Amino acid sequence: MVQPNPTTGTSTDRRGSGRRARARDRLMDRASQSYTPNPALSRVKHVENLLLFIDDDLRETALSMERIERYLVSTLDVLEGDALDRNVVQELATDLSVLDQIDMLTETLESLRRRMARLAAVL
């Protein structure tokens, strides 16, 4: 539930716990804001770069998923619209960018899994 900010009177998108509700927002926040690392990870030596790469894989994966979702929503909008335009349907049917995003999603997930395996090996 969105809570109004008592000092400004505006709404915030943060939960009472201080965590953002949407996973994608939380992933993007990690790139631009400081965060408290997991206590178990803070005791592991020489994993800082690996964690940066994992964060990058998480963000890239989330971006690909967002772009794929955008295609799905566009398709749904066309199917649920008042009029069905053959050209618009054909445009969606031949949109290769969604396939590029699926390829990107596969690559970033594979990379994320490899890096998580490396992290597991040093824990």
C-alpha positions as CSV (number, residue, x, y, z in Angstrom):
1,M,0.0,0.0,0.0
2,V,1.3,3.5,-0.9
3,Q,1.8,5.6,2.2
4,P,1.8,9.4,2.1
5,N,5.0,11.0,3.1
6,P,4.3,12.9,6.4
7,T,6.7,15.7,5.7
8,T,5.8,16.4,2.1
9,G,2.3,15.0,1.8
10,T,3.3,13.2,-1.3
11,S,3.0,9.5,-1.9
12,T,6.0,7.2,-1.8
13,D,6.5,3.9,-3.4
14,R,8.3,2.4,-0.5
15,R,6.8,-0.1,1.9
16,G,6.9,0.3,5.6
17,S,10.0,-1.9,5.7
18,G,11.8,0.7,3.6
19,R,12.0,-1.8,0.7
20,R,10.6,-1.0,-2.7
21,A,7.6,-3.0,-3.7
22,R,8.6,-3.9,-7.2
23,A,11.6,-6.1,-7.7
24,R,12.8,-4.2,-10.7
25,D,12.9,-0.9,-8.7
26,R,14.9,-2.7,-6.0
27,L,17.4,-4.0,-8.7
28,M,17.8,-0.5,-10.2
29,D,18.2,1.0,-6.8
30,R,21.2,-1.2,-6.1
31,A,23.0,0.5,-9.1
32,S,22.5,4.0,-7.9
33,Q,22.2,3.9,-4.1
34,S,24.2,2.4,-1.3
35,Y,22.7,-0.6,0.4
36,T,23.5,-2.8,3.4
37,P,25.2,-5.9,2.2
38,N,24.1,-9.3,3.4
39,P,26.1,-9.9,6.7
40,A,27.2,-13.4,5.4
41,L,28.5,-11.8,2.2
42,S,30.4,-9.1,4.0
43,R,32.5,-11.8,5.7
44,V,33.6,-13.4,2.4
45,K,36.8,-12.1,1.0
46,H,37.4,-11.0,-2.6
47,V,33.8,-11.2,-3.9
48,E,33.2,-7.5,-4.5
49,N,33.7,-7.6,-8.3
50,L,31.7,-10.8,-8.5
51,L,28.8,-9.2,-6.7
52,L,29.0,-6.2,-9.1
53,F,28.7,-8.5,-12.0
54,I,25.8,-10.4,-10.4
55,D,24.0,-7.1,-9.8
56,D,24.6,-6.2,-13.5
57,D,23.2,-9.5,-14.6
58,L,20.1,-9.0,-12.4
59,R,19.5,-5.6,-13.9
60,E,20.0,-6.7,-17.5
61,T,17.7,-9.7,-17.0
62,A,15.0,-7.4,-15.5
63,L,15.3,-5.0,-18.4
64,S,14.9,-7.8,-20.9
65,M,11.9,-9.1,-19.0
66,E,10.4,-5.6,-19.0
67,R,10.8,-5.3,-22.8
68,I,9.3,-8.8,-23.4
69,E,6.4,-7.8,-21.1
70,R,5.9,-4.6,-23.1
71,Y,5.5,-6.7,-26.3
72,L,3.0,-9.0,-24.6
73,V,1.0,-6.0,-23.3
74,S,1.0,-4.5,-26.8
75,T,-0.3,-7.7,-28.2
76,L,-3.0,-8.0,-25.6
77,D,-4.0,-4.3,-26.2
78,V,-4.4,-5.1,-29.9
79,L,-6.5,-8.2,-29.3
80,E,-8.7,-6.4,-26.8
81,G,-9.1,-3.2,-28.7
82,D,-12.3,-2.0,-30.4
83,A,-10.9,-2.5,-33.9
84,L,-8.5,-5.0,-35.3
85,D,-6.1,-3.5,-37.8
86,R,-4.3,-6.1,-40.1
87,N,-1.2,-3.9,-40.4
88,V,-0.8,-3.6,-36.6
89,V,-1.3,-7.4,-36.2
90,Q,1.3,-8.0,-38.9
91,E,3.7,-5.5,-37.3
92,L,3.5,-7.5,-34.0
93,A,3.8,-10.8,-35.8
94,T,7.0,-9.7,-37.5
95,D,8.6,-7.8,-34.6
96,L,12.1,-9.4,-34.3
97,S,13.1,-7.2,-31.4
98,V,11.1,-9.4,-29.0
99,L,13.2,-12.4,-30.1
100,D,16.4,-10.4,-29.5
101,Q,15.2,-9.7,-26.0
102,I,14.5,-13.4,-25.5
103,D,18.1,-14.1,-26.6
104,M,19.3,-11.5,-24.2
105,L,17.3,-12.9,-21.4
106,T,18.7,-16.3,-22.0
107,E,22.3,-15.0,-22.1
108,T,21.9,-12.9,-18.9
109,L,20.2,-15.7,-17.0
110,E,23.0,-18.1,-18.0
111,S,25.6,-15.6,-16.9
112,L,23.8,-15.0,-13.6
113,R,23.6,-18.7,-12.9
114,R,27.3,-19.2,-13.6
115,R,28.2,-16.3,-11.3
116,M,25.9,-17.6,-8.6
117,A,27.7,-20.9,-8.9
118,R,31.0,-19.1,-8.4
119,L,29.6,-17.3,-5.4
120,A,28.4,-20.6,-3.9
121,A,31.8,-22.1,-4.4
122,V,33.5,-19.4,-2.2
123,L,30.9,-19.4,0.6
